[in-house]
Amino acid sequence: MKISNILVCAIVSILVASCAKKISPIKNKETISQVDQISLLKQQTEINNPYIVDAKNKLIQFVGSKNFDNYIIKHGILNCQGDNNQSSCVLNFYLSEYYKLKYDMQLKKWVEENQAQHDIELNKIKATENNIKNYCQSSADFIEAIYTKDTDKITQYFQPKFKMSAQDILSLQTKVTKDNYSLFLIEENPSILQEMKVDYVEECLNNPKDNIINYFNIFR
C-alpha cells in the first residue's frame, strides 16, 4: 500500500472517531431534553387542573409510575407541546391511552374467560349409563363425606372429581348440614347413613340432572 493511501486511511479513521465522540453527548442531551420537556409540560398543564391529574393517575395504574415517563414519551405526549390548548391536548392523550389499555385488558380477560369455558366444555363427559351410575354413587359418597366431616376426602378427592371451587364446596356443605333431621338420625344411628346412600343413588338414577352434584359442569 502506498504511503499516501496509508495517510488517507489514518486521517479518515481520526475524523470518524472524532465525529463519534461529538455525536454521543448530543444524544444524551436529547434524552435529558425530553425528560425536561415532560417535566415542564406536566407543570404547565397540571397546575389547578384536577382533571388532568386524575387522568394521569388513572393511566399510571396501568403503566406504573416507574415506566410512566418513558411510556408517555414513546406514545407521543410531546406532540402536545406548542398546541394551542396544551391542557386539552394532554388530557385527551391521558384519557385515550387509559381507555385503550383498559379495553385491551378487558379484551384479554374476556378471551381468557372464554378459553376457560371452552376448556370446561371440552373436558365434559358423555351422559352414558355407566357414567351416570358412577357419578350417582360418587354423589352419595360425597354427601356421606359431608355428613361425617371427612374434610381431607372432600378437598382432595371430591372437589377435583366434581370440578368444584372452594366456594361451591362451602355452599354444598351449608345446604347439607341444614338438614337437621337427617343429622339427628345419623347421630342416633350412624348405620342409617348407608341406607340413606342407597336411597340417594336410587333417586339419582331416576333423576340424574337434579341429583348428581354439579351435573352441568360434568356432563355434555
WOMO-V973635 format. One record per pair of residues at least 6 apart in sequence whose C-alpha atoms are under 7 Angstrom apart, sorted by the first residue. I is the first residue (numbers start at 1). J is the second residue. Records with the same first field share a line. If there is no record, write none. Layout:
I=J ; J
//
This chain:
45=86 ; 87
46=52 ; 53
52=91
55=91 ; 94 ; 95
56=94
58=98
59=94 ; 98
60=68
77=90 ; 93
80=86 ; 89 ; 90
124=217 ; 218 ; 219 ; 220
125=218 ; 219 ; 220
126=219 ; 220
127=219 ; 220
132=208
133=205
135=212
136=201 ; 204 ; 205 ; 212
137=201
139=212 ; 213
140=197 ; 200 ; 201
142=158
145=154
146=173
162=214 ; 218
186=192 ; 193
204=211 ; 212
209=215
//
